[in-house]
Amino acid sequence: MTKMKHIDDLHFEHQLWTSEAKFYVDELKIYQKRLQEIAGKNTKEEVRKQIEHFQNQFIIQKEHLDILNHGVNEHEQFLEKFATEHPVAIDHRMFADHAEMNEKMETFRKIYSELKKEFNHFLSVYM
């Protein structure tokens, strides 16, 4: 059975996810700068390979964030359109929970957390 939520609750979750995604994007920029610092100090092939690995992972995570943001924005636009077209008692209307999006966000968090641990270990060795 599909869980139902009020439009305000869905909108609130959208805002949280959007803010969270912005934080991750900013954090990835900081990590990229750290990689550049390490690249400037290390010329060993082993280190270069790890730098390239992290650069690729950061690009992939940024792409995932873009996809997640796109999904959130689409759902937000759907809710806005619905509210505009059906303004009467919109705050009493129930909508299907966006469980799939919630699951995608949770999966992203787990993967990103593991990447951060791996990267922080790399930093502890080469900084």
Secondary structure, 3 states (H helix, E strand, C coil): CCCEEEHHHHHHHHHHHHHHHHHHHHHHHHHHHHHHHHHHHCCCHHHHHHHHHHHHHHHHHHHHHHHHHHHHHHHHHHHHHHHHHCCCCHHHCEEECCHHHHHHHHHHHHHHHHHHHHHHHHHHHHC
